[in-house]
Amino acid sequence: MEEWGWSGSSTDSPSSSSSSDGESGPPGDSPEPGPGPGPEAPLRLNVGGMRFVLGRQQAALFPGSRLGKLAVCRRLEHGLGLADDYSADSDEFFFDRDPAVFREVWQLYRSGRPGPGLGLGLGPGLCSRRHRSELRYWGVPRARAPRCCRLLLRERRQREAEEEQLRRQLQAVLGLGLGPGESPGSGPWLSRLRGRLWQLLERPPCSVPGRLLWVSGCLTVLLSITVLILGTVPELSGRPGPTLWLLEAACSCALSAQLLLRLLSAPEPRRFLLRPLNLTHLLALLPFYSELAAGSPGPGQHSRLLRAARPLRVLRVLTLARYSTGLRAFGFTLRRCSQQACCLLLFMALGIFTFSALVHQAEHHLPGTNFSSIPAAWWWAAVSISTVGYGDITPESLLGRVFAFACIFFGIILNGMPISMLFNKFSDYYAKLKALERASVLKERGGIALKDRARRKLVQCCENPASRD
């Protein structure tokens, strides 16, 4: 094992150390081996298989720490209360702790200054929570660390807390989080039935009934959207009208039954109804039941209120997010990046107001101009900043065209700013959602991934023997 020594400490042998214990110890103490009371006797430590040597005077600089208390011990049983074990042959105390963290603690003792890892040097495999646990074990005051290291450690703790919160939110998006009373294996039979039904309807499909429900729900939504599209075709609004309405009624009843089952099996029905996707589902079903309540299900007999409610059926497209991980990742990305999206809208509003005012100032004196006022120029500015360019309104003067070019150039820069950020966020969230979904399916199946195991075995068999050597 590697030994870490200090040049200023004594290198007395264990026998001389134990003999000094017997000579200078108080009367009545047994001459059993232990840490010597002299200030020059070193502490020999074995931390996780790595050996360290530390002077007692340096250890006593922090009397409240574990090594500071060990340095002033006069009896072996007192030292064993602070260490995990003691070896009389090598005169060293054994600690079953992480040697990587203790190396930084040891650096603090021997130099009086914190090492580079006391505040931050966690390494890729050591989390900040474990690092703090190790420091608490050794009793090292974190206040001795530099302010920059403490700030970096705080930032890492905040980043780990954000990652944990993100993981919980992604699990909630997939319906993987089980709260109290949701476990299907405990409680009365009704609670177990509700838990199994909830997992069957909400979790990623990992069984044959779950896949059948998933496929049937997706086909029902697609059929309802198809009926809505065909109902707007003038050639099909006459004779096939009742047939389309019957298909619409069947799809609406199936979607209503699915929503009712999910509501009855939900652990928190109120919270379930307040979810945006479920509210969208309710609004999409509202036109159908409004027509039934009005007693005029046939086409062409709707009142103005019912005609105004019919476009709500388009919201059924959004219910496809329950069956698509990509749509869930897209919605989750927009929700997580809402502040950036609001900033983008603010910049667009400022640009629209600025360039519409400039073009109005350059064009308002021309006869028959479309830029008679600043509000009249808002449409042109919005179309130009979005780089759509309909061409229905164009400036005629040279100064107006210069302002138009500046507006288009500003729109190109503004639209290109959030694209990379949103794409990176979407890719990250989509990959994490797919990983959580796959982990959930494997857990339900018993954790057997035959395809992955077969693929790894095939790759190992096809490797070049020379490369393995």
Helices and strands as residue ranges (DSSP letters): E 3-4, H 14-24, E 42-47, E 50-55, H 56-59, H 66-71, H 76-80, E 85-87, E 92-95, H 99-111, H 128-138, G 142-144, H 147-174, H 189-202, H 208-230, G 234-236, H 241-265, H 269-273, H 276-294, H 304-309, G 310-323, H 325-336, H 338-363, G 375-377, H 378-385, H 398-444, H 450-462, H 465-468
